[in-house]
Amino acid sequence: MMDKYCIYFVVYSFLGWIYESLFYSAQLRKPVNTGFLHGCFCPIYGLACVANVALLNGIENNALLFIMSMLIISVIEFTVSYVLETLFDKRWWDYSNWPCNINGRISLISSLGFGIMSVIQLRMIHPFIEAGTEALSNSARSVFLGVTLICISIDLLYTVIRMNKEEERYEFLDEGAEFAKRAFDRMEEGRIHNLKEYIRERFSK
């Protein structure tokens, strides 16, 4: 059982890295390697997705799944942010400029996004990953985990050594915050406009 969860962690860490790198690369219009590590893994995505599988996979109601995953991932994101900042005196994400944030560690917008992604993960993605994992032999699982965990461990060591020399790697954080703020402002403007139209229609009758 534990080896399956370890494989899930590695796979989702890789998929999370792909998602974040593509997202920020599109915003900055240049290749961006996001995340805590230098390689192609974002461990916080692996941790959050494994938590979803372990705690929420049996929930059938999508609305309840959405709410519960929002809460669980928000707790994970806040905790990981606090631990990383305590250990390394550095933040790998900062929502201070995002609307509805808590100490810059989590925000309503990001939590809503993670809730949607969690529903997609458990309903559409995980069945394939689970089936692929079950199809692997015990020896294949051992080799896969051995190689990937060694790579992640080396990457972690290298990241810690280079910690104070690569501040420029995190310039995408401010760009991401500005992008989210503009999107939120447009959403609020649209909501106010629709409300004005609704009031005008009601009182014109």
KAWOLIN-V213074 format. One line per field, one symbol per residue. phi: phi as a letter, one per 40 degrees, with the letter a starting at -180 (. if undefined). psi: psi as a letter, one per 30 degrees, with the letter a starting at -180 (. if undefined). A space follows every 10 residues. Layout:
phi: ???
psi: ???
This chain:
phi: .ccccccddc ccccccccdc ccccccccfa cbbcgccccc abdccccccc cdccbbcccc cccccdcccd cccccccccc cccccccbfa bcaacdcccf bbfgcbaccc cccccccccc dccbccdccc cccccccccc cccdcdcccc cccccccccc ccdcbbcccb cccccccccc cccccccccc cccccccccc ccccc
psi: eeeeeeeeee eeeeeeeeee eeeeeeefhl kkjllelfah kjfeeeeeee eeeeffffkf keeeeeeeee eeeeeeeeee eeeeeeefhk kfljgegkkh ljggelleee eeeeeeeeee eeeeeeeeee eeeffkleee eeeeeeeeee eeeeeeeeee egeggheffg ffeeeeeeee eeeeeeeeee eeeeeeeeee eeff.
